[in-house]
Amino acid sequence: MNNNSNQYSLLDKVKYPLVFAAVEKLSKASAPTIIAIEGRCGSGKSSLATMLAETFDCNVFHMDDFFLPFEMKTKERLSKCGGNVYYERFKEEVIKPLQNREAVTYRPYSCLSGTLGEARHVGFKKITIVEGSYCLHPTISKYYDYKIFLDLNSQVQQKRILSRNGEKMFQNFREKWIPMEEYYFLNLNIEAQCNIVVDTSALWI
């Protein structure tokens, strides 16, 4: 745990008291822990992961780095619920080393360029956080020790995405990404799998 681990900011404690309490308890356990932060677009998954990483001595992996490359986006693959993420690579490059308490080496995928970036080497730590939509897909959900779901209402979601991504990208989210997410959440009963659900609608306005 970091030197300031017991000195979270008051704001963070007010926003996510149960989350911080749960992670602190997990950090005191003897066994390594993998935590998932799942949730809707704009709900603050990356922000929460950053807060936890700044408080506890942990690694953070982003599911955005494991989206499916263009050449694998077949009609059959994309017809599957949550099939737009490369779970097979995530399991091989991240989950397996963590299970063996080994360092992780992976190359983040860029949707913008359609290529893999430079290799990243991440030393093993007792706590690992995986954040991002689709991180609780059935292919990998069993490997997590604690699961967090961040929710928000549609009005706030739209406001946040517009502010963060602009009008042009917002249209993509509204017409493509959000419907895909909602289909995934509903059909795989994602929220019900989680240890804790936090509505962030009032936290990041």
ZAMARGU-4260 file (C-alpha; in steps of 0.2 Angstrom, whole numbers, plus 5000, padded with zeros to 4 digits):
<rodrens>
0) 5000/5000/5000 | 5006/5018/4996 | 5012/5029/5010 | 4996/5039/5009 | 4985/5024/5008
5) 4975/5028/5024 | 4973/5047/5019 | 4961/5046/5004 | 4954/5063/5000 | 4938/5067/5008
10) 4930/5069/4991 | 4934/5051/4986 | 4928/5044/5002 | 4911/5053/5000 | 4909/5047/4982
15) 4914/5029/4984 | 4915/5025/5003 | 4910/5007/5001 | 4922/5004/4986 | 4937/5011/4996
20) 4932/5001/5011 | 4931/4985/5001 | 4947/4988/4992 | 4956/4992/5009 | 4950/4976/5016
25) 4955/4966/5001 | 4973/4974/5002 | 4975/4967/5019 | 4971/4949/5014 | 4986/4938/5011
30) 4980/4932/4993 | 4982/4943/4977 | 4966/4951/4971 | 4959/4955/4954 | 4946/4968/4954
35) 4934/4972/4940 | 4926/4990/4937 | 4912/4988/4924 | 4899/5000/4920 | 4890/5011/4907
40) 4899/5024/4895 | 4903/5039/4905 | 4900/5032/4922 | 4918/5036/4928 | 4926/5019/4927
45) 4943/5026/4922 | 4942/5039/4935 | 4938/5027/4949 | 4952/5016/4944 | 4964/5031/4944
50) 4958/5036/4962 | 4961/5018/4968 | 4978/5017/4960 | 4984/5033/4968 | 4978/5026/4985
55) 4983/5008/4984 | 4998/5000/4977 | 4990/4992/4962 | 4991/4990/4944 | 4977/4995/4932
60) 4973/4987/4915 | 4961/4995/4903 | 4949/4984/4892 | 4950/4998/4879 | 4968/4991/4875
65) 4960/4974/4870 | 4947/4979/4857 | 4946/4967/4843 | 4957/4971/4828 | 4949/4975/4811
70) 4954/4959/4803 | 4944/4949/4817 | 4928/4959/4815 | 4918/4946/4806 | 4899/4946/4805
75) 4899/4930/4816 | 4911/4937/4829 | 4901/4954/4831 | 4885/4945/4832 | 4890/4938/4848
80) 4886/4948/4864 | 4901/4958/4868 | 4911/4950/4854 | 4920/4966/4850 | 4933/4963/4863
85) 4948/4952/4861 | 4945/4941/4876 | 4957/4928/4871 | 4972/4939/4870 | 4967/4947/4887
90) 4966/4930/4895 | 4983/4925/4888 | 4993/4941/4891 | 4985/4947/4907 | 4975/4934/4916
95) 4987/4919/4915 | 5003/4929/4921 | 4993/4936/4936 | 4987/4919/4941 | 5005/4914/4941
100) 5010/4929/4951 | 5021/4935/4936 | 5024/4951/4927 | 5013/4956/4913 | 5019/4960/4895
105) 5006/4966/4883 | 5004/4978/4868 | 4989/4990/4868 | 4978/4990/4853 | 4974/5007/4845
110) 4956/5008/4838 | 4962/5024/4829 | 4976/5017/4820 | 4971/4999/4820 | 4988/4993/4826
115) 4996/4987/4842 | 5007/4999/4851 | 5024/4996/4859 | 5025/4982/4872 | 5022/4987/4890
120) 5030/4978/4905 | 5020/4978/4921 | 5027/4971/4937 | 5016/4959/4947 | 5007/4968/4962
125) 4996/4961/4975 | 4981/4971/4969 | 4976/4972/4950 | 4962/4982/4944 | 4954/4979/4927
130) 4943/4993/4921 | 4932/4996/4906 | 4916/4990/4897 | 4915/4971/4893 | 4928/4967/4907
135) 4914/4955/4915 | 4911/4945/4899 | 4908/4927/4904 | 4925/4922/4895 | 4935/4930/4909
140) 4922/4935/4923 | 4927/4920/4934 | 4944/4927/4936 | 4939/4942/4947 | 4939/4942/4966
145) 4928/4958/4967 | 4916/4966/4955 | 4911/4984/4954 | 4897/4991/4943 | 4896/5010/4939
150) 4878/5015/4934 | 4871/5032/4928 | 4855/5039/4920 | 4854/5042/4902 | 4853/5061/4903
155) 4869/5062/4913 | 4877/5050/4902 | 4873/5060/4886 | 4880/5076/4895 | 4896/5068/4900
160) 4899/5060/4883 | 4896/5076/4874 | 4908/5085/4885 | 4921/5072/4884 | 4920/5067/4866
165) 4911/5081/4856 | 4896/5081/4845 | 4903/5070/4831 | 4909/5056/4843 | 4893/5057/4853
170) 4883/5052/4838 | 4893/5036/4837 | 4891/5032/4855 | 4872/5035/4854 | 4869/5025/4838
175) 4882/5011/4840 | 4892/5010/4856 | 4878/5013/4869 | 4866/5001/4861 | 4879/4987/4860
180) 4883/4990/4879 | 4865/4989/4884 | 4863/4973/4874 | 4878/4966/4883 | 4872/4972/4900
185) 4855/4965/4898 | 4858/4948/4890 | 4872/4943/4901 | 4865/4950/4917 | 4881/4959/4921
190) 4875/4971/4935 | 4868/4956/4945 | 4885/4948/4945 | 4893/4962/4954 | 4897/4964/4973
195) 4893/4982/4973 | 4883/4994/4961 | 4886/5013/4962 | 4875/5026/4954 | 4887/5040/4948
200) 4874/5051/4941 | 4876/5065/4954 | 4895/5063/4956 | 4902/5069/4940 | 4890/5083/4934
</rodrens>
